């Protein structure tokens, strides 16, 4: 009886290392069919899961309460499993080079507890070669076992889209790979237990690694193009959203939109590919150009906000701005690598006081990562500008007149200092509107309605 048959018959268990936005839904899905050990080094997270709380909001508290996943922070429990899935994050360092610390650490932990006859499948996004050239030697060193003889490895990139209730593990075709045909067959069959959409067998581990990393690089480049168009069209005083709606009527027009590109995938993965390319002597032109545009968008948004505030005759130093949404994407509590923070930092450089409202964001992570405290909606008063950065569902019920009530009364007063500042940046102060600056990054509101209510309105 091979390993797959033993897993299905519950004679062997599988383990998931890393119970975040990717690993936890995988563990829960498998637990409906087979025996699962869910391991994470974060004991606070383990305690939350054991108490039926889903901090990721990916599956919900009720699902966590009823799952049969055996949550643990004890690494020795990994010895009970023969099929291991490693789903830890792969961030970048401050210099934008790959930070393989989490995956190396997970490999060491697993290596210490690896038993003969095991299969190890890595899901973390990496550049081609990491699984076989970096992770395997660590597993061998820590376990004293020989890859290909005592244990096998595979790679199956995660494709879960955090916060997306439509594109889930079960509904997305799963790319799988293995170091040999036998391993590939077992890995494919195990994932077929939970992936209704089926699996695609890549011809090698490196092919699977490359396929994943270019998926996000492609999306990054397309969004960068939209962001560049937005910059150009704003200079032309043309509404980018209106342009894209017109272009989108052609059957083969790709419907991407401008925006802040952060998170632990799109804003990170391209750097993995370009890093490996540079090691091979090739220096990226398109990929890094797109990444630079997207990395600079927080600064561009902040500068555009300040320009609108100058047009509104606002005193910049000491002004108050509220930002709605700080997570890296809508309806997701994840704040890792969020580019909204770039907007906040840039505004603060101007001496602006920034308040942040976000009913979805993980408050603990937000404070730990960025030292940002959230404000309640009821506390937002006497504002000089409002920025809607992330279109959470909770924000879609807010009306324009409610936003206007958050602003301080600010009738036009002739101010020679502001006139000088406006002249320096070639801006004409608006004397007609109510000087309520509304920055709507994702086009949540109707431009005409906002302007009819005398907002100074701007969007990407």
C-alpha positions in Angstrom: 0.0 0.0 0.0 1.5 3.4 -1.0 1.5 6.6 1.0 -1.6 8.0 -0.7 -3.7 4.9 0.1 -2.5 5.1 3.8 -3.5 8.7 4.0 -6.9 8.1 2.6 -7.4 5.2 4.9 -6.3 7.5 7.8 -3.4 5.2 8.6 -1.1 8.2 8.0 -1.5 11.9 8.6 -0.5 15.0 6.8 0.9 18.1 8.4 0.7 21.8 7.4 3.6 24.0 8.6 2.5 27.6 8.7 -1.1 28.4 9.6 -1.6 31.8 8.0 -3.9 33.0 5.2 -2.7 30.2 3.0 -1.9 27.3 5.4 -4.9 27.4 7.6 -7.5 27.1 4.8 -5.5 24.2 3.3 -5.5 22.5 6.7 -9.2 23.0 7.1 -10.0 21.7 3.6 -7.9 18.5 4.1 -9.3 17.8 7.5 -12.7 17.2 5.9 -11.2 14.1 4.2 -8.1 13.0 6.2 -6.2 13.3 9.4 -4.4 16.7 9.6 -1.9 18.2 12.0 -1.7 22.0 11.8 1.6 23.4 13.1 2.7 27.0 13.7 5.5 28.5 15.7 3.2 31.3 16.8 1.6 29.9 20.0 -0.8 32.8 20.3 -2.2 32.0 16.9 -2.5 28.3 17.8 -4.4 29.3 21.0 -6.8 31.3 18.9 -7.5 28.4 16.6 -8.0 26.0 19.5 -10.5 28.5 20.9 -12.4 28.6 17.6 -11.3 32.0 16.5 -10.1 32.7 12.9 -7.8 35.7 13.0 -7.4 35.6 9.2 -11.2 35.7 8.6 -10.6 33.3 5.6 -13.0 30.6 6.7 -14.7 32.1 9.8 -15.0 31.2 13.5 -17.7 28.6 13.0 -15.6 26.6 10.6 -12.6 26.7 13.0 -14.7 25.6 15.9 -15.9 22.6 14.0 -12.8 21.5 12.1 -10.9 18.4 13.1 -7.5 19.9 12.4 -5.1 19.1 15.3 -3.6 22.5 16.0 -0.3 22.4 17.7 2.9 24.4 18.4 4.8 21.3 19.4 7.2 20.5 16.5 7.7 16.9 17.6 4.1 16.2 16.6 5.3 16.5 13.0 6.8 13.0 13.5 3.3 11.6 13.3 3.0 12.6 9.7 4.4 11.3 6.5 3.1 14.0 4.1 4.2 17.5 4.9 3.0 20.8 3.3 5.2 23.9 4.0 3.1 27.1 3.6 5.2 29.8 5.3 5.6 33.4 3.9 8.5 34.4 1.7 9.0 38.2 2.2 11.7 40.5 0.9 14.3 42.3 3.0 14.7 46.1 3.2 17.0 46.0 0.1 14.3 44.1 -1.8 16.2 40.9 -2.0 14.5 37.6 -1.0 14.2 36.9 2.7 14.3 33.1 2.8 14.5 33.1 6.6 11.0 31.7 7.2 11.3 28.9 4.7 14.8 28.0 5.9 13.6 27.9 9.5 10.6 25.8 8.6 12.9 23.4 6.7 15.1 23.1 9.8 12.1 22.5 12.1 10.7 19.8 9.7 14.2 18.3 9.2 14.6 17.7 12.9 11.3 15.7 12.9 11.4 14.1 9.4 10.9 10.4 9.2 11.8 7.9 6.5 9.3 7.4 3.7 8.0 11.0 3.9 7.1 13.5 1.2 7.6 17.2 1.7 5.7 19.6 -0.5 6.6 23.3 -0.5 3.9 25.9 -1.3 5.8 29.1 -0.5 6.4 31.4 -3.5 10.1 31.2 -4.4 12.4 31.7 -7.4 13.3 28.5 -9.4 15.7 26.3 -7.5 14.9 27.2 -3.9 13.2 23.9 -3.2 16.0 21.6 -4.5 19.0 23.8 -3.9 18.2 25.4 -0.5 15.5 23.5 1.2 16.5 20.0 0.4 20.1 20.3 1.8 18.6 21.7 5.1 16.2 18.8 5.3 19.1 16.4 4.8 21.4 18.0 7.3 18.8 18.2 10.0 17.3 14.8 9.5 20.4 12.8 8.6 18.3 11.3 5.8 19.0 11.3 2.0 16.6 13.0 -0.4 15.5 10.6 -3.2 16.3 7.6 -1.0 14.8 8.2 2.5 12.3 11.0 1.6 11.0 12.8 -1.5 10.1 16.4 -2.2 7.5 18.2 -4.4 6.3 21.8 -5.0 2.8 23.1 -5.4 2.4 26.8 -5.4 -0.4 28.4 -3.4 -3.0 30.3 -5.5 -5.4 31.2 -2.7 -6.5 34.9 -3.0 -7.0 36.3 0.5 -10.4 37.9 1.1 -11.8 36.4 -2.1 -14.7 34.1 -1.4 -15.0 33.0 -5.1 -11.5 31.9 -5.9 -10.7 29.4 -3.2 -8.5 26.4 -2.8 -11.2 24.1 -4.1 -12.1 26.2 -7.2 -8.6 27.0 -8.5 -6.6 24.5 -10.6 -3.7 23.4 -8.5 -0.2 23.2 -10.1 1.7 20.2 -8.7 5.2 18.8 -9.2 7.4 16.2 -7.8 11.1 15.1 -8.0 10.1 11.9 -9.8 7.0 10.4 -11.3 6.0 8.4 -8.2 6.2 11.5 -6.0 4.3 13.5 -8.6 1.5 10.9 -8.7 1.1 10.8 -5.0 1.2 14.6 -4.6 -1.4 15.0 -7.4 -3.7 12.5 -5.8 -3.5 14.0 -2.4 -4.4 17.5 -3.6 -7.2 16.1 -5.8 -8.9 15.1 -2.5 -9.7 18.8 -1.9 -9.2 20.7 -5.2 -12.5 20.3 -7.2 -11.0 22.2 -10.1 -8.4 19.5 -10.6 -4.6 19.6 -10.8 -2.0 20.4 -13.5 1.1 18.3 -13.4 4.2 20.5 -14.1 7.1 18.7 -15.7 9.5 19.7 -12.9 9.8 21.4 -9.6 11.6 24.4 -11.2 8.9 24.8 -13.8 6.2 24.9 -11.0 8.3 27.4 -9.1 8.7 29.6 -12.1 5.0 29.4 -13.1 4.0 30.7 -9.7 6.4 33.6 -9.6 5.5 34.9 -13.0 1.8 34.8 -12.3 2.2 37.7 -9.8 4.9 39.4 -11.9 2.5 39.5 -14.8 -0.2 41.1 -12.7 2.2 43.5 -11.2 3.3 44.7 -14.6 -0.3 45.2 -15.9 -1.2 47.2 -12.8 1.9 49.3 -13.2 0.8 50.1 -16.8 -2.6 51.3 -15.4 -0.9 53.4 -12.7 1.3 55.0 -15.4 -1.8 55.7 -17.5 -3.4 57.3 -14.4 -0.5 59.6 -13.9 -0.6 60.6 -17.6 -4.3 61.1 -17.7 -4.4 63.1 -14.5 -1.9 65.5 -16.1 -4.3 65.7 -19.1 -7.3 66.2 -16.7 -8.9 63.1 -18.2 -10.8 60.6 -15.9 -8.8 57.3 -16.0 -11.8 55.3 -14.9 -13.9 56.7 -17.8 -11.1 55.9 -20.2 -10.8 52.3 -19.0 -14.6 51.8 -19.1 -14.5 52.9 -22.8 -11.5 50.7 -23.6 -13.0 47.8 -21.8 -15.7 47.4 -24.4 -13.2 45.7 -26.7 -13.2 42.0 -26.3 -9.5 41.5 -25.8 -8.8 44.5 -23.6 -7.3 43.4 -20.2 -9.4 44.9 -17.4 -6.8 45.9 -14.9 -7.2 49.1 -12.8 -4.8 51.5 -11.1 -4.1 51.3 -7.4 -1.7 50.7 -4.5 0.0 47.3 -5.0 1.1 45.8 -1.7 0.7 42.6 0.2 2.8 39.5 0.4 2.5 38.3 -3.2 2.2 40.8 -6.0 4.3 43.4 -4.2 7.0 40.9 -3.4 7.2 38.0 -5.9 8.7 40.0 -8.8 11.8 40.7 -6.7 12.3 36.9 -6.3 12.4 36.5 -10.1 14.7 39.5 -10.8 17.0 38.5 -7.9 17.6 35.1 -9.5 17.9 36.7 -13.0 20.7 39.0 -11.7 22.5 36.0 -10.2 22.4 34.5 -13.8 23.8 37.8 -15.2 20.6 39.3 -16.6 19.2 42.6 -15.3 15.4 43.0 -15.6 14.1 45.9 -17.6 10.3 45.4 -17.7 9.7 43.7 -14.4 11.7 46.2 -12.3 10.3 49.2 -14.2 6.8 48.1 -13.3 7.8 47.4 -9.7 9.3 50.9 -9.4 6.1 52.5 -10.6 4.0 50.6 -8.2 6.4 51.1 -5.3 6.2 54.9 -5.9 2.4 55.1 -6.0 2.1 55.8 -2.2 4.2 58.9 -2.6 2.3 60.0 -5.7 -1.0 59.7 -3.9 0.2 61.7 -0.9 1.6 64.4 -3.2 -1.6 64.6 -5.2 -3.6 64.9 -1.9 -1.4 67.8 -0.8 -1.8 69.5 -4.1 -5.6 69.2 -3.8 -5.4 70.6 -0.3 -3.4 73.6 -1.5 -6.0 74.2 -4.2 -8.6 74.1 -1.4 -6.6 76.8 0.4 -5.7 74.5 3.3 -2.8 75.2 5.7 -0.8 72.0 5.1 1.3 71.9 8.3 -1.1 70.8 11.0 -3.9 69.8 8.7 -5.9 66.7 9.5 -6.5 63.8 7.0 -8.5 60.7 7.5 -7.6 57.5 5.6 -10.3 54.8 5.2 -8.7 51.4 4.8 -5.1 50.4 5.6 -5.0 46.7 4.7 -3.2 45.6 1.5 -6.5 44.8 -0.2 -10.3 45.0 0.4 -12.2 42.7 2.9 -9.0 41.2 4.2 -7.4 41.9 7.6 -3.8 41.4 6.3 -1.6 44.5 6.6 1.7 42.9 5.5 3.5 45.2 3.0 0.5 47.5 2.7 1.3 50.5 0.5 -1.3 52.6 2.4 1.5 53.0 5.0 3.6 54.8 2.4 0.8 57.3 1.9 0.6 57.9 5.7 4.4 58.3 6.1 4.6 60.8 3.2 1.7 62.9 4.5 3.3 63.0 8.0 6.4 64.3 6.4 4.3 67.4 5.5 3.3 67.8 9.1 -0.1 66.4 8.5 -2.0 64.6 11.3 -3.3 61.3 9.9 -6.1 59.3 11.3 -6.9 55.8 10.1 -10.3 54.0 10.0 -10.4 50.3 9.2 -13.0 47.9 10.7 -11.3 44.9 9.0 -7.5 45.4 9.7 -5.7 43.2 12.3 -5.1 45.8 15.1 -2.3 43.8 16.7 -0.4 43.4 13.4 -0.9 47.0 12.5 0.6 48.2 15.8 3.4 45.6 15.8 4.4 46.3 12.2 3.8 50.1 11.8 2.9 51.5 15.3 -0.4 52.7 13.9 -3.5 52.9 16.1 -7.0 52.8 14.5 -9.7 55.4 15.0 -13.4 54.8 15.2 -15.6 56.3 12.6 -17.5 58.4 15.2 -14.2 60.1 16.2 -13.6 61.5 12.7 -14.3 65.3 12.9 -12.8 68.5 11.7 -11.0 66.9 8.8 -9.3 68.8 5.9 -9.2 65.8 3.6 -10.5 62.2 3.3 -8.7 59.4 1.5 -10.7 56.2 0.6 -7.7 53.9 0.1 -9.3 50.4 0.4 -12.9 49.6 -0.7 -14.0 47.4 2.2 -17.6 46.4 2.0 -18.2 48.3 5.3 -17.3 51.5 3.5 -19.7 51.1 0.7 -22.7 52.2 2.9 -21.0 55.6 3.7 -22.7 58.5 1.8 -21.1 61.6 0.4 -23.1 63.9 2.8 -21.9 61.8 5.7 -18.3 62.3 4.6 -18.9 66.1 4.2 -20.0 66.2 7.8 -16.6 65.0 8.9 -14.9 68.2 7.5 -14.2 71.4 9.4 -16.1 74.5 8.2 -13.7 76.3 5.9 -14.9 79.3 4.0 -12.5 80.9 1.6 -10.2 83.4 3.4 -7.6 85.2 1.3 -4.2 84.0 2.6 -1.1 85.5 1.0 1.2 82.7 2.2 -1.1 80.1 0.7 -1.2 82.1 -2.6 2.6 82.0 -2.7 2.7 78.3 -2.1 0.1 77.7 -4.8 2.0 79.8 -7.3 5.2 77.8 -6.5 3.5 74.5 -7.5 1.5 76.1 -10.3 -1.9 75.6 -8.6 -4.8 77.9 -8.8 -6.7 78.2 -5.4 -10.3 77.2 -5.8 -12.5 79.9 -4.3 -15.9 78.5 -5.3 -16.1 75.0 -3.7 -16.5 74.1 0.0 -12.9 73.0 0.2 -13.7 69.5 1.1 -10.9 67.3 -0.4 -12.0 63.8 -1.3 -9.4 61.4 -2.6 -11.1 58.2 -3.9 -8.3 55.9 -5.0 -10.5 53.0 -6.2 -13.4 55.0 -7.6 -16.0 54.1 -4.9 -18.0 57.3 -5.4 -19.6 58.9 -8.4 -17.4 61.8 -9.5 -20.3 64.0 -10.8 -22.2 63.6 -7.5 -19.2 64.4 -5.5 -18.5 67.6 -7.5 -22.1 68.6 -7.3 -21.7 68.5 -3.6 -18.8 70.9 -4.0 -16.1 68.3 -3.1 -12.6 68.8 -4.6 -12.5 65.2 -5.9 -9.5 63.2 -7.2 -9.0 59.6 -8.0 -6.4 57.4 -9.7 
